[in-house]
Amino acid sequence: MERADWLLTPAQRGNPASRVDRRHADGAAWSTGNDVRPLVHGAVYFAELLAAVRAQRAGDILMFTDWRGDPDELLDGPKSAISDVLCDAARRGVVVKGLVWRSHLDRFQFSEQENYHLGEEIEEAGGECLLDMRVRPGGSHHQKFVVLRHPGRPERDVAFVGGIDLCHSRRDDATHQGDPLAQRIADAYGSRPPWHDVQLAVRGPAVGDVEATFRERWTDPAPLSRSPRSRLRAALRGEDTRADPLPVQQPDPGPRGSHTVQILRTYPNRLLRGYPFAPDGERSIARAYMKSLRRARRLIYLEDQYLWSESALQPFAQALADHPGLRMIAVLPPLPDQEGRISTPMNLLGRIRALEVLRRAGGDRVAVYSLENHAGTPVYVHAKVCVIDDVWASVGSDNVNRRSWTHDSELSCAVLDETRDSREPMDPGGLGDGARVFARELRLSLNLEHLDRDGDGEAAALCDPGRAFAAYADSATALDAWHDGGRHGPRPPGRLRTYHPPHLSRITRALTDPLYRVVADPDGRPRSLRRQGAY
């Protein structure tokens, strides 16, 4: 297997202006020799992040981006509020730099005040946190990563990359009892919504690539907001609206392991004044999916918050149509996170149509599930994970929808392991790739949790894609039957439920309301339904 079989070349990234590829002396579009560990669940990630930040000392550097940040969110028990941890680091001489999306107005159920207060507290402690609205209209900065650098101690350098925000509801664990500091979402999820999410801990040369992404955004000379109102409000508040210089970037950490990491991003083609590091935008996340899916032969395993957009699902459908032995498992939230938004019916319609695209191509080789905890409460799936043939794996901030692939800023890591998995190695379609340890272990860890299984023997049985596909189906069927039968007798093991989208007639009736003549489309961007025709 050649790395270029699965990963994008610099030309295929489609963004020659970015430093992420140009900074590599060998001209490659990826970094080799990394150690990458999946941190499944916010509680696991937050505990590791807390320990790493508390171990930093004067002169070390902490850089982070976020979609939403809640100052009082606890990382790991008492006296671990995010604001306190970051401010303490700044006060002891750590260089703390943050970029948090300025956000839309709170009355539209966004995060304006929370993000403002987090930035304000960090600034008072001597750090710097900018509220960044350098996006297309209706878009957001959705990247969620933290980079910790240690001049003179590069063995401690780490980047945390994935889908977990530094905010309420994220600190859940494998029991899925929810975060005590909960963000209220749809009533079906209860007062402490169970939350499923994944982050990566990256060590090795790829830390420098993640840092380069932060530096590109930090040094963007465009005003933090194009809105005169926002700029006036920032001036009246005394907000920091100009980024101070960053310390010189340290050499990349040395090799740590067997993982090749490719940094993938989305940036829109920003109107009026483009990003200097992506003047025509960047679509490397979408391009990476399209390239890797062409090599899929046996199993696509996906966990995703949305799975909207027929256009984003076309590469998956094409792979299913081209290869009759290919199966696909998708794990999704059973319901949108918010009720009552004007976009909710469109979101549901977008998912229905996306699933129709998959099922027309793959039929019963496509299986879609949601999760619940052992009390029967639905679990909100916020993870953004894809594993293809136990070879290529991606974890990031991006969802499978047009918005994440074209409109918002996103960051993802594609990981290829040089080490083959000795347990029944795959050779799908004679490509000679063979299952790789990182991708397979990531999939198996998620499979075992959702099936309520553990142990090497159970894991070995799930290595075979056909067995894993059948195990999910059997587990969901048993749990569905237990619920349908009134929950009599012992609850079957597992947390999987067969996903049933709302009946289309309910959604189409809602769309006859005049309010939906111009609303958010399934990807959350304004669009005229009348002009679309298909609706």
Protein Blocks (a to p, Z undefined) as FASTA:
>chain_A
ZZklmmccfklnopakbmklmmpmnlpabdehiacdddehjklmmmmmmmmmmmpcehia
cddddfbdcfklcfbbghiafklmmmmmmmnopacdddddebiafklopaklmmmmmmmm
mmmnopacdddfbbcehiacfbdcdddddehilmlgccdddjbdcbehklccfkonopfb
acdddfklojbdcddddddddedjklmmmmmmmmmmmmombdfbfblklmmmmmmnopaf
bdcdddddddddddfbjcdcdddddddddehiacfklmnopaklmmmmmmmmmmpckbcc
dddfklgajklmmmmmmmmmmmmkbccdddddfbdfbehiaklmmmmmmmmmmmmmmmmm
nmmmbccdddddfkopacddfbdcddehhlaccddfbdcdfklmmmmccdddddddfbdc
fehpadehhlonopafklmmmmmmmmmmmnopgdjklmmmmmpmklmmmmmmmmmmmmmm
mmmnoogajddedjbdcdddddfklmmmmmmpmklmpccdfkopacdfklnomZZ
